[in-house]
């Protein structure tokens, strides 16, 4: 089987001929922090000042939100980012959403989710959770969920561009590099490997 093209340089390829559209495909890794950290503070304020939730209730729902994010990260990566619809159009859609990252994994401007995707997704998830949990409990839950997302984005950038020394970070980096360079059909967890173990999509220990 032919080996897929992979560039290990901090470079990329254009997605669109239109320069205006092209600007929305690249982003500095810090942008999600500027967008979503205020969201975290806003829902923290809501939880305390508006909904008057107890400290334990807030902590519990924040942790629940973090937990749900880990599953969301796995599901999105495995079943959305790696989904390829049939035909040339499907191949193009897959490349735009995720294939470009596998071809150019070191491109520093395509390692975190662009706002044109992250903001609509966050909005959809918020209203889904609000429907399921109610507005008061969604406020602290969303703190955890968005914090998990930011940890994922920053972790993903760091895995590709930082030199780690700690065993924890080296382990995560090794897991993700196996996904890129050994078997893209396993190792879908980026900020956590828990669901890879649960759904048996981790790698053999010999790696």
N, C-alpha and C positions, 0 to 999 in steps of 0.2 A: 504494500500500500504506500502511495506517495506521502512523503512527509509534508505536513502543513507548513506554510511560510510563517516564520516567527522572527521579528526584529527585536534585538535586545538593546537597541539604542533608544534614547529619549527623543523619539520621532514619531510621526504619524502619517496618515494619508487623508486627503480631502474626502469628505462624505458627499458634499453637495457642490455643484458648479456655482450656485448662487452664493456670493460672499456673505450676504446677510444671514441666510440660513446656516452657513458654516460657522458663524460666530456663536451660535447656540449649541454647538457640539463640543465645545472645549471650555474648560473651567479651571480656575486655580483651586487647589484643594481646600483653602480656607473659606471659600464662599459659603458652603453649607453651615459653617459655624455662625457667620454673620446673619444668616437667614433664620436658623432654627434655635439658637441659644435664646434670643428674645422670646420665642414661642414657649420655651421651657419656663422662663421666668413669668410669663403671662399666666400660664396654667398653674404655676405655683402660687401666684397671687390669688387667682380664682379659688383654688382649693382652700386657702386659709381665710381670706378676707370676704369672699362672696359665699362660698358653700359651708364655711366653718367646720371643715372636716377635722377629725382628731388626728393627732400625730401618727398614731399607729395605723389608722386607716389610710393616711397618705402614703406612709412607707410601704404598706401592704400592696396598695394598688400600683405604686411605682415599680416595685419588684415584679408584680404580675405583668406590667407593661414591658419590662425588660425581657421577661421570659417569653412573652408572646412575640416580641421582636425577633428573638433567636430563631423561632420557627418560621416567621415571615421571611427572614433573610434566606433561610434554606429553601423554602418553597419558591420564592421569586427567582433565586439563582438557578435552581434545578429545572423548574417547570415553565418559567417565563423567559429568562435570559438565554437558556439553552434550547428553547423551543424553536424549531425551524419549520415554518410552513412550506408546503410543496411549491415547486416551480422557481423560476428566476426571481419573481417578485418576493417570494418567501425567503429566498437566499439573501436578497437585498435587505429585507426587514431584519433578519437575524444579524447580518453584518453591522447594521446601524446600531442595533440595540446592544449587542455583546460581542459579535464576531470580531469587530475591530480591536477590541481589548485583547483577545487571544492572539491576534496577529501582531499587535504592537503593545505588549504588556508593560513596557517601561515608559510609555507616553505619559508624562507627568500631568498633562492637561485633560486626560480622559480616564482618571482613576476614581473620581467621585461622581455621584449622580448629578447631572445638570439640573438646574432649577425648573426647566421646562418639563422635566419628568418628576422630580422630587416633590414639588409643590402640589401638582394635581394628585399625585399618589397620597401624599400626607392628608390632603383635604378629603379624599375618598375614604381613607382609613378612619379619619376622625369621625365622620358622619356614620360610618358603619359601627364604630365602637360606641358612639353616642346612642345609637338605636338599641344596641345590645345591653349597654351598662347604665344608660341614663347620663345626663349632663354632669351631675355632681361627681360621680365616680370616674367618668371619662377624663376629667381634668387631671387628677394625679396619675391615672393610668397612662395618659398621653405623654406625661413627663418621662415616664420610664420608656415608653415606646420610641419617642423621638431621641432620647438619650442613647438608646440602643442603636438606632439608625446612625447617629453621629459617631458613635464608637466604631461601628462597622466601616463607615466612610473613611475615618481617620486611620483605622487599622489597615484598611486596604491600601491606602496611599503609603503608609509607613512600611508595609510588607514589601512593596516594590522599590522603595527608595532609601530606607534606613538600614544601617548595619547594626543589628542587635547583638547584645551580649547575654541578656537574660534567657534562661532556659524556656520560660513561658513564651516569650515572643519568638524565639528561634523555632520552637515547636509549631507555632501557628504559621510562621513563614514557610517552614518545610512542607507543611500540609498544603498550603496554597500553591507552592511551586510545583508540587507533584501534580496538582490539578492542571497547571499550565503546561508542564513539560513531559508528563508521563501518561496521564489518563484524564481527559477532560470530562469523562462520564462518571467520575467519582470526586469526592472532596469538595462538596458544594458549600460547606460552612467556611466563612472567612474570619469572623470575629469569635466563633465558637465551633467546636467540632462535635458537640453533643448530638445533634440530629444526624450527622454522618454515622455515628455509632449506632443510634437507634434504628435508622433505616438501612444500615449495612452498606453505606456508600463511602466508607473510609478505605484506606490503602493497607495492603499486607504489611506486617511489621518489618519484613526484610528490607523495605525501602528506607 
